[in-house]
């Protein structure tokens, strides 16, 4: 399946058999892979990755919807958001890991 969504596209995500959520693409983080979206039901921004159950409802629904992130600044300073998403996903996968979390040391 091709996930060629664009800014302003309205999406529907089937969370499970009884639950769906409606998302508005605010920014394409990684083409055909990761999208920064506004969850219209929960009223929060979310990173959404391509997955079964993600469908286009209406292309170009609201391309002027504001973001809470300055994407121009983000692009100037590397992929901090992408890295945060990947790190969060890896941490979720390690939820049974009981190692102590040690904060980084200052230099």
C-alpha positions as CSV (number, residue, x, y, z in Angstrom):
1,X,0.0,0.0,0.0
2,X,1.3,3.5,-0.9
3,X,1.2,6.1,1.9
4,X,1.8,9.1,-0.2
5,X,0.1,11.6,2.1
6,X,0.6,15.4,2.1
7,X,0.2,18.3,4.4
8,X,-3.5,19.0,4.9
9,X,-4.7,15.5,4.1
10,X,-7.4,14.1,6.4
11,X,-6.7,10.5,7.5
12,X,-8.6,7.8,9.3
13,X,-6.7,5.3,11.5
14,X,-8.4,2.1,12.5
15,X,-7.0,1.6,16.0
16,X,-8.8,-1.7,16.6
17,X,-12.1,-3.4,15.6
18,X,-14.2,-0.9,17.5
19,X,-12.1,2.3,17.5
20,X,-11.0,4.8,14.8
21,X,-9.4,8.2,15.0
22,X,-9.3,11.1,12.6
23,X,-6.0,12.7,11.9
24,X,-4.9,15.8,9.9
25,X,-1.4,15.7,8.4
26,X,0.3,18.9,9.6
27,X,3.8,17.9,8.3
28,X,5.4,15.1,6.4
29,X,8.4,14.1,8.6
30,X,9.6,11.3,6.4
31,X,7.9,10.8,3.0
32,X,5.6,7.8,2.9
33,X,6.7,6.7,6.4
34,X,6.2,9.3,9.3
35,X,3.6,12.0,9.5
36,X,3.1,14.7,12.2
37,X,-0.7,14.9,12.7
38,X,-3.4,16.7,14.6
39,X,-5.7,14.2,16.3
40,X,-9.1,15.8,15.8
41,X,-10.8,13.7,18.5
42,X,-8.2,13.9,21.3
43,X,-7.1,17.4,20.3
44,X,-3.3,16.6,20.5
45,X,-0.5,16.4,18.0
46,X,0.9,12.9,17.2
47,X,3.6,11.3,15.2
48,X,2.0,8.6,13.1
49,X,3.9,6.0,11.1
50,X,2.6,4.0,8.2
51,X,0.6,1.0,9.3
52,X,-2.2,-1.2,8.3
53,X,-5.5,0.6,9.0
54,X,-4.3,4.1,8.0
55,X,-6.4,5.5,5.1
56,X,-6.8,8.7,3.2
57,X,-10.3,10.3,3.8
58,X,-9.9,13.6,2.1
59,X,-6.8,15.0,0.2
60,X,-6.0,18.6,0.8
61,X,-8.7,18.9,3.6
62,X,-6.9,21.8,5.5
63,X,-3.4,22.6,4.3
64,X,-3.3,25.8,6.4
65,X,-3.7,24.1,9.8
66,X,-1.0,25.4,12.2
67,X,1.7,23.3,13.7
68,X,3.1,23.7,17.2
69,X,6.6,23.0,15.8
70,X,8.7,25.5,13.7
71,X,9.6,23.0,10.9
72,X,12.0,25.5,9.3
73,X,14.0,25.6,12.5
74,X,13.8,21.8,12.8
75,X,15.3,21.4,9.3
76,X,18.2,23.7,10.2
77,X,19.1,21.8,13.3
78,X,19.0,18.2,12.0
79,X,16.5,15.4,12.7
80,X,15.9,15.8,16.4
81,X,12.2,15.0,16.1
82,X,12.9,11.9,14.0
83,X,15.5,10.7,16.5
84,X,13.1,11.3,19.4
85,X,10.4,9.3,17.6
86,X,12.8,6.4,16.9
87,X,14.1,6.5,20.5
88,X,10.6,6.5,21.9
89,X,9.6,3.5,19.7
90,X,12.6,1.6,20.9
91,X,11.9,2.4,24.5
92,X,8.3,1.2,24.1
93,X,9.7,-2.1,22.7
94,X,11.9,-2.5,25.8
95,X,9.1,-1.9,28.3
96,X,9.9,-5.1,30.2
97,X,13.5,-3.9,30.7
98,X,14.1,-3.1,34.3
99,X,17.5,-1.4,34.1
100,X,17.8,1.8,36.0
101,X,17.6,5.0,33.9
102,X,20.7,7.1,34.4
103,X,20.5,10.8,33.4
104,X,23.3,12.0,31.1
105,X,26.2,13.7,32.8
106,X,27.1,17.3,32.2
107,X,30.3,18.1,30.5
